[in-house]
Amino acid sequence: MPVISMFYGIIVRMYKESNSQHKLPHIHAEYNGQFIVIDLDGNVLEGDFPVKKLRMLLTWMDIHQEELFANWNTLIKDGEYFKIEPLR
């Protein structure tokens, strides 16, 4: 699974899924063995995160929303992806 960003122990992935249960554009994130799936509008689709880490992830998503949608569209169209700057 391609890693598109990492910050403060959070690993963010985006990948093309065949027969995806999540039909909306979304990311997968992991922190300390916990997993979460969030659509690009910030809605949790599956999983759970510590509150502080979830806030960080949602802040990062808000800052990079245009890049996330561009990445999703590129991934779906060409199977390619690009890295996105981490939260600093």
N, C-alpha and C positions, 0 to 999 in steps of 0.2 A: 504494500500500500504506500503510495507516494506521500512523503511528508512535505507539506507546503510551508510549515512554520513551526518553530519551537521557541517557547519563552516561559520562564518561571516554572519549569517542570512540566508544562503543558505541551503535548505533541499534537499537532493538528494535521489531519489527513483529508484528502479529497481524492476520490477515485471513481472510475466508471464501473457501475455495478450492473451486471446482466440480471434481469428479473428482480430488480430492486424493490424492496418493500417500501422504501422511502422515495416516492415519486417526485417530490419537490427538490430543487437544488439545496444541497446540504453539505455539512462537514461532519467528520468524525473526530473526536478529541479524546485523549487519554491523559490522565493524571494519577500517578501513584496507584496504578492498577484499577482505577475507576474509568468507565467509558461513558461517553455521551454522544448523541447525535442531535445536531441542531440545524434547522433549516436556515437559509440565508437571511430570513427576516427576524431571526433570534428566538424562534419557538423551539422548545425542547421536544424532540420527537421520540426519544428513547434514552434511558439511562439517567445518571445522576452525577453531580459534581459537588465538591465542597462549595459553599456559598461564595467565599472570597475568590476562588479560582473561576467559578462560573461568571462572576462579575468581570473579572479580567478578560475572560474569553469573549464575552459579549461586547466589552469595550473595544477589544481588538477587531471584532467583526464589524462594529459600527464604523471604526476608522477606515477599514479596508473593504467596505461593502462593494464598491465598484470593482475592485480587483477580484474579489471573491466571485462575483457574477461573471466577470470576464474569464476567469479561470474555469468556472463551471462550463461555460459555453465552449471554450477551447477544448476542454476535456471531452465533452459530449461529441463535438464535431470531429476532432482530429485525434483524440486519445492522448493528447499532450497536456502538460500542466506546467505552471511556473511557480517559483518560490515567492512568498510574500513576507515582507519585513516583519520581524517579531515586535511585540509590545515592549517598549523601553521605558 
